[in-house]
Amino acid sequence: MTTPYHSHRAATQSRHTGTSTSPTEREWRCTSCAKLLGVCREGQMHLRFARGHEYLVGFPVVSTCRGCGSLNKVTGPALR
């Protein structure tokens, strides 16, 4: 059984119903296809992969998009 990904649900709601995500969370999306790669929470990046694998990592973060294969990098938490 996989762990629920609440920020994904919030991101989906913000796109479809007009509600906003938490001010302490910021989505990290692929620069090419806009697929959700992670969510920045409290100065760390939360990453979630298949079969319930989840990681909370520090910056910088580099990831290959699972959708289009492009390389993405974020150097630190962006402030709103």
Residue pairs with C-beta under 8 A, 6 or more apart in sequence:
1 52
2 51
2 52
3 48
3 52
3 54
5 48
7 21
7 25
7 27
7 39
7 41
7 46
8 36
8 48
10 19
10 21
10 22
10 25
11 21
11 27
11 36
11 39
13 19
14 20
14 21
21 27
23 80
24 41
24 42
25 39
25 40
25 41
26 39
26 40
26 77
26 78
26 80
27 36
27 38
27 39
27 40
28 36
28 37
28 38
28 39
28 40
28 45
28 61
28 72
28 74
29 35
29 36
29 37
30 37
30 65
30 67
30 68
30 70
30 72
31 70
31 72
32 65
32 68
32 70
33 65
33 67
33 68
33 70
35 65
35 66
35 67
35 68
37 47
37 63
37 65
37 72
38 45
38 46
38 47
38 48
38 61
38 63
39 45
39 46
40 46
40 74
40 77
40 78
41 56
43 77
44 56
44 57
44 58
44 59
44 77
45 56
45 57
45 58
45 59
45 61
45 74
45 77
46 54
46 55
46 56
47 54
47 55
47 56
47 57
47 61
47 63
48 54
48 55
49 55
59 74
59 75
59 76
59 77
60 73
60 74
60 75
60 76
61 73
61 74
62 71
62 72
62 73
63 71
63 72
63 73
64 70
64 71
64 72
65 71
65 72
